[in-house]
């Protein structure tokens, strides 16, 4: 056997086992191919919108970072929905917003615990793929929320709103505040954050519009969703660019830290700040004149929709294919879009006139 050619060996393998196995032995199929096929098989099936909603399911929530105020609100929304649906909720996750390896470990843990579904906010678009595909192969339904992974690595993605809407509206908010003129910067979360990067690319595209010809994006800084680092990055931006007129921070941790710095500095009211924040975090900065307006969706509703999507998947009511619809309780009916994306809805702009109407 040792002297047989590779082709004869492969032929022998095919005769003893199968053509598919022989092709693998000959290098015709890679491990990645097999993983993709396994994941596809795990998500195959036909949706039955009339299937009863299963009870007694266990859905694990894996945010980018536990004890992050934004994710605390979002995951509480998921917990409340699961209780209403008669299923169980659990939350696991890293304490750092950049611990991708930790997220992988938690995906594996949830898979080993045989949860029925998991809702994951991915720190990195590709790093979780192998673990998530294994979860799907084991029958776990995978929903991403807030920040997506690659489409083939989950069943559905619950998006805060369309990336296009979020990216463009943040530019428009800041442009209005600075009179369509001056240097601006972006204070983002981690460099690998899928949602942040998508929004930033759209912001750059929006800035190509001739009406913004007098606005210059001078830097994109990264605070890694860490309050202290984001505070320091804000300070650094203003030192590096003394003529800066405005900052967009599309992250709740970043915008709060930037507002904290600006409110105690000579730049208060002079350098405009907008982005994505929660009303409770930003209320005092709106009232003291540091921030004019910012925007966000309701994170509790995002978590609720992620939970309801997970249960609909585990119940067989949807599979994650484009065009499928499902009922999300009092939230109404949702339709799955291209690449399994489900948009929560339009963001809300918060300012001095309406901020006291919200409590999250």
C-alpha positions as CSV (number, residue, x, y, z in Angstrom):
1,X,0.0,0.0,0.0
2,X,2.9,2.4,0.8
3,X,4.0,2.1,-2.9
4,X,0.6,2.8,-4.4
5,X,0.2,6.1,-6.1
6,X,-2.0,8.8,-4.6
7,X,-4.7,8.2,-7.2
8,X,-4.8,4.4,-6.5
9,X,-5.0,5.1,-2.8
10,X,-7.9,7.5,-3.4
11,X,-9.6,4.9,-5.6
12,X,-9.3,2.3,-2.8
13,X,-10.7,4.7,-0.3
14,X,-13.6,5.4,-2.6
15,X,-14.3,1.7,-2.9
16,X,-14.2,1.1,0.8
17,X,-16.0,4.2,2.0
18,X,-17.6,6.7,-0.3
19,X,-16.8,9.0,-3.1
20,X,-17.2,12.0,-0.8
21,X,-14.7,10.6,1.8
22,X,-12.2,9.8,-1.0
23,X,-12.4,13.3,-2.3
24,X,-11.6,14.6,1.1
25,X,-8.6,12.3,1.5
26,X,-7.3,13.5,-1.9
27,X,-7.5,17.1,-0.9
28,X,-10.7,17.9,-3.1
29,X,-12.6,19.1,0.0
30,X,-11.2,21.3,2.7
31,X,-12.1,21.4,6.4
32,X,-13.7,24.8,5.7
33,X,-15.9,23.2,3.0
34,X,-17.0,20.5,5.4
35,X,-17.8,23.0,8.1
36,X,-19.8,25.1,5.6
37,X,-21.7,22.0,4.5
38,X,-22.4,21.0,8.1
39,X,-23.7,24.5,8.9
40,X,-25.9,24.5,5.8
41,X,-27.3,21.2,6.7
42,X,-27.9,22.3,10.3
43,X,-29.9,25.3,9.1
44,X,-31.8,23.5,6.3
45,X,-35.5,23.0,6.5
46,X,-38.8,24.6,5.6
47,X,-40.4,27.3,7.7
48,X,-43.9,26.6,9.1
49,X,-45.3,30.0,10.1
50,X,-48.3,28.2,11.7
51,X,-46.1,26.0,13.9
52,X,-46.9,26.5,17.6
53,X,-44.4,28.5,19.7
54,X,-42.4,26.1,21.8
55,X,-42.2,26.6,25.5
56,X,-39.5,25.5,27.9
57,X,-36.7,26.5,25.6
58,X,-33.3,27.9,26.9
59,X,-31.9,30.9,25.1
60,X,-28.4,32.1,26.0
61,X,-27.5,35.7,25.5
62,X,-23.8,36.5,24.7
63,X,-23.2,40.3,24.5
64,X,-19.9,41.9,23.6
65,X,-19.4,42.8,27.2
66,X,-21.4,42.0,30.4
67,X,-22.1,44.8,32.8
68,X,-22.0,47.3,29.9
69,X,-25.1,49.5,30.5
70,X,-26.2,49.3,26.9
71,X,-26.1,45.5,26.9
72,X,-27.7,45.3,30.3
73,X,-30.7,47.1,29.0
74,X,-30.8,45.0,25.8
75,X,-30.4,41.7,27.5
76,X,-33.1,42.6,30.1
77,X,-35.4,43.1,27.1
78,X,-34.6,39.6,25.9
79,X,-35.1,38.2,29.4
80,X,-38.5,39.8,29.7
81,X,-39.6,38.5,26.3
82,X,-38.5,34.9,27.1
83,X,-40.4,34.9,30.4
84,X,-43.5,36.0,28.5
85,X,-42.9,33.2,26.0
86,X,-42.5,30.6,28.6
87,X,-38.8,30.0,28.0
88,X,-35.6,30.4,30.0
89,X,-33.0,33.1,29.7
90,X,-29.3,33.0,30.6
91,X,-26.5,35.5,30.0
92,X,-22.8,34.8,29.7
93,X,-20.0,36.9,28.3
94,X,-16.6,38.6,28.8
95,X,-16.0,41.6,31.0
96,X,-14.0,43.3,28.3
97,X,-15.4,44.7,25.0
98,X,-12.3,43.3,23.1
99,X,-12.1,39.8,24.4
100,X,-12.8,37.9,21.2
101,X,-11.2,34.7,22.5
102,X,-13.5,34.9,25.5
103,X,-16.5,35.2,23.3
104,X,-15.5,32.0,21.4
105,X,-15.1,30.2,24.7
106,X,-18.6,31.2,25.7
107,X,-20.1,30.1,22.4
108,X,-18.6,26.7,23.0
109,X,-19.9,26.6,26.6
110,X,-23.5,27.4,25.5
111,X,-23.2,24.7,22.8
112,X,-22.0,22.2,25.4
113,X,-24.8,23.1,27.7
114,X,-27.2,22.3,24.8
115,X,-29.1,25.5,24.8
116,X,-31.9,25.7,22.2
117,X,-30.7,29.0,20.8
118,X,-28.2,31.8,21.4
119,X,-28.2,35.5,20.7
120,X,-24.7,36.8,20.1
121,X,-23.3,40.3,19.6
122,X,-20.1,39.6,17.8
123,X,-16.9,41.5,18.6
124,X,-15.3,40.3,15.4
125,X,-17.1,39.4,12.1
126,X,-15.1,36.2,11.5
127,X,-13.6,35.1,14.8
128,X,-16.7,33.3,16.1
129,X,-17.6,31.6,12.8
130,X,-16.1,28.1,13.5
131,X,-17.7,28.0,17.0
132,X,-21.0,29.2,15.7
133,X,-21.1,26.8,12.9
134,X,-20.4,24.0,15.3
135,X,-23.3,25.3,17.4
136,X,-25.7,25.2,14.4
137,X,-24.4,21.7,13.5
138,X,-25.4,20.6,17.0
139,X,-28.9,22.0,16.5
140,X,-28.5,25.3,18.2
141,X,-30.3,28.2,16.5
142,X,-28.0,31.3,16.3
143,X,-29.2,34.9,16.2
144,X,-26.8,37.8,16.1
145,X,-27.9,41.2,17.4
146,X,-26.4,44.6,17.6
147,X,-23.2,43.4,15.8
148,X,-23.2,40.7,13.1
149,X,-20.9,37.9,12.2
150,X,-20.6,36.5,8.6
151,X,-24.0,35.6,7.3
152,X,-23.2,31.9,6.9
153,X,-22.3,31.7,10.6
154,X,-25.8,32.4,12.0
155,X,-29.5,31.9,11.1
156,X,-30.5,35.6,11.4
157,X,-29.2,39.0,12.4
158,X,-31.4,41.4,14.3
159,X,-30.1,44.9,13.3
160,X,-30.7,48.0,15.3
161,X,-31.9,49.8,12.1
162,X,-30.5,49.7,8.6
163,X,-26.8,50.5,8.6
164,X,-27.5,53.0,5.9
165,X,-29.9,54.9,8.0
166,X,-27.7,55.0,11.1
167,X,-24.6,56.0,9.2
168,X,-26.2,58.8,7.3
169,X,-28.4,60.3,10.1
170,X,-25.4,60.7,12.4
171,X,-23.5,62.7,9.8
172,X,-26.6,64.8,9.1
173,X,-27.1,65.5,12.8
174,X,-23.5,66.7,13.3
175,X,-23.4,68.7,10.0
176,X,-26.5,70.6,11.0
177,X,-24.9,71.5,14.4
178,X,-21.7,72.7,12.9
179,X,-23.3,74.6,10.0
180,X,-21.9,72.2,7.4
181,X,-18.4,73.5,7.9
182,X,-15.3,72.4,9.7
183,X,-13.1,69.5,10.8
184,X,-14.8,66.5,12.4
185,X,-13.6,63.2,13.9
186,X,-15.2,59.8,14.7
187,X,-14.7,58.1,18.1
188,X,-15.5,54.4,17.5
189,X,-15.4,51.3,19.6
190,X,-13.1,48.4,18.6
191,X,-11.4,48.4,15.2
192,X,-13.0,45.0,14.5
193,X,-16.5,45.8,15.5
194,X,-18.7,44.9,12.5
195,X,-21.5,47.4,13.1
196,X,-19.2,50.3,13.9
197,X,-17.2,49.7,10.7
198,X,-20.3,49.4,8.6
199,X,-21.6,52.7,9.9
200,X,-18.3,54.5,9.5
201,X,-18.1,53.4,5.8
202,X,-21.5,54.8,5.2
203,X,-20.6,58.0,7.1
204,X,-17.7,58.4,4.7
205,X,-19.9,57.9,1.7
206,X,-22.4,60.4,3.0
207,X,-19.7,63.0,3.4
208,X,-19.0,62.7,-0.3
209,X,-22.2,64.6,-1.0
210,X,-21.4,68.1,-2.3
211,X,-23.3,69.7,0.4
212,X,-20.6,68.5,2.8
213,X,-17.8,69.9,0.7
214,X,-16.6,72.1,3.6
215,X,-16.6,69.3,6.1
216,X,-13.3,67.3,6.5
217,X,-13.1,64.0,8.4
218,X,-9.6,64.2,9.9
219,X,-9.4,61.1,12.1
220,X,-11.1,57.9,13.2
221,X,-10.1,57.0,16.8
222,X,-10.9,53.9,18.7
223,X,-11.9,53.7,22.4
224,X,-12.6,50.0,22.5
225,X,-15.8,50.6,24.3
226,X,-13.7,51.3,27.4
227,X,-14.8,54.5,29.3
228,X,-11.3,55.6,30.3
229,X,-9.7,54.9,26.9
230,X,-12.6,56.7,25.2
231,X,-12.1,59.7,27.5
232,X,-8.4,59.8,26.7
233,X,-9.0,59.4,23.0
234,X,-11.4,62.4,23.1
235,X,-8.7,64.4,24.8
236,X,-6.2,63.3,22.2
237,X,-8.4,64.2,19.3
238,X,-8.7,67.8,20.6
239,X,-5.0,68.1,21.2
240,X,-4.1,66.7,17.8
241,X,-6.8,68.8,16.0
242,X,-7.2,72.1,17.8
243,X,-9.6,73.3,15.1
244,X,-12.0,70.4,15.5
245,X,-15.6,71.4,15.2
246,X,-17.4,68.1,16.0
247,X,-17.2,64.5,17.0
248,X,-19.4,61.5,16.1
249,X,-19.3,58.6,18.5
250,X,-21.4,55.7,17.3
251,X,-21.0,53.8,20.6
252,X,-22.9,54.4,23.9
253,X,-19.7,54.1,25.9
254,X,-17.8,56.4,23.6
255,X,-20.3,59.2,23.4
256,X,-20.8,59.3,27.2
257,X,-17.0,59.4,27.8
258,X,-16.6,62.1,25.2
259,X,-19.4,64.1,26.7
260,X,-17.8,63.8,30.2
261,X,-14.6,65.2,28.9
262,X,-16.1,68.0,26.9
263,X,-18.4,69.1,29.7
264,X,-15.5,69.8,32.0
265,X,-13.3,71.4,29.4
266,X,-13.0,74.7,27.5
267,X,-14.5,73.0,24.5
268,X,-18.0,72.6,26.1
269,X,-20.6,74.0,23.7
270,X,-17.9,74.8,21.1
271,X,-17.1,71.3,19.9
272,X,-20.3,69.5,19.0
273,X,-20.9,65.9,19.9
274,X,-23.4,63.5,18.5
275,X,-23.7,59.7,17.9
276,X,-25.4,56.8,19.6
277,X,-26.2,57.0,23.3
278,X,-28.9,56.2,25.9
279,X,-31.1,58.9,27.3
280,X,-30.2,58.0,30.9
281,X,-26.5,58.3,30.1
282,X,-26.7,61.5,28.1
283,X,-29.5,63.4,29.9
284,X,-27.3,65.6,32.1
285,X,-25.1,66.4,29.1
286,X,-28.0,67.5,27.0
287,X,-29.4,69.6,29.9
288,X,-26.0,71.3,30.6
289,X,-25.5,72.2,27.0
290,X,-22.6,69.8,26.2
291,X,-24.7,67.9,23.6
292,X,-27.5,69.2,21.4
293,X,-28.9,66.0,20.0
294,X,-28.0,62.3,19.5
295,X,-29.8,59.2,18.5
296,X,-30.4,55.5,19.3
297,X,-32.9,52.8,19.0
298,X,-34.5,51.3,22.1
299,X,-32.0,48.6,23.2
300,X,-34.6,46.8,25.3
301,X,-36.6,46.4,22.1
302,X,-33.5,45.1,20.3
303,X,-33.0,42.4,22.9
304,X,-36.7,41.6,22.9
305,X,-36.7,41.1,19.1
306,X,-33.5,39.0,19.3
307,X,-35.2,36.7,21.9
308,X,-38.4,36.4,19.8
309,X,-36.4,35.7,16.7
310,X,-34.5,32.9,18.5
311,X,-37.8,31.3,19.7
312,X,-39.4,31.6,16.3
313,X,-36.3,29.8,14.8
314,X,-36.3,27.1,17.5
315,X,-40.1,26.6,17.0
316,X,-39.6,26.1,13.2
317,X,-41.7,29.2,12.3
318,X,-38.8,30.7,10.4
319,X,-35.5,29.4,9.1
320,X,-33.8,32.8,8.5
321,X,-34.5,32.9,4.7
322,X,-35.3,36.2,3.0
323,X,-39.0,36.9,2.7
324,X,-40.1,34.9,5.7
325,X,-42.3,36.7,8.2
326,X,-43.1,36.1,11.9
327,X,-45.1,37.7,14.7
328,X,-43.0,39.4,17.5
329,X,-45.7,39.8,20.1
330,X,-46.8,43.4,20.7
331,X,-43.9,44.5,18.4
332,X,-45.9,43.3,15.4
333,X,-44.9,41.4,12.3
334,X,-41.4,41.4,11.0
335,X,-40.0,40.3,7.6
336,X,-36.6,38.8,7.1
337,X,-34.5,40.7,4.6
338,X,-31.5,39.9,2.4
339,X,-28.8,37.7,4.1
340,X,-31.2,37.0,7.0
341,X,-31.2,40.6,8.3
342,X,-34.1,41.8,10.4
343,X,-34.3,45.6,11.0
344,X,-35.7,46.8,14.3
345,X,-36.8,50.1,12.9
346,X,-35.9,53.7,12.5
347,X,-33.6,55.3,15.2
348,X,-35.0,58.0,17.5
349,X,-33.3,61.4,17.9
350,X,-33.1,62.7,21.5
351,X,-32.8,66.4,22.4
352,X,-33.7,68.7,25.2
353,X,-37.4,68.7,24.2
354,X,-38.0,65.0,24.3
355,X,-35.3,63.3,26.4
356,X,-37.3,63.2,29.6
357,X,-39.9,61.1,28.0
358,X,-37.5,58.1,27.9
359,X,-36.0,56.0,30.7
360,X,-33.4,53.6,29.5
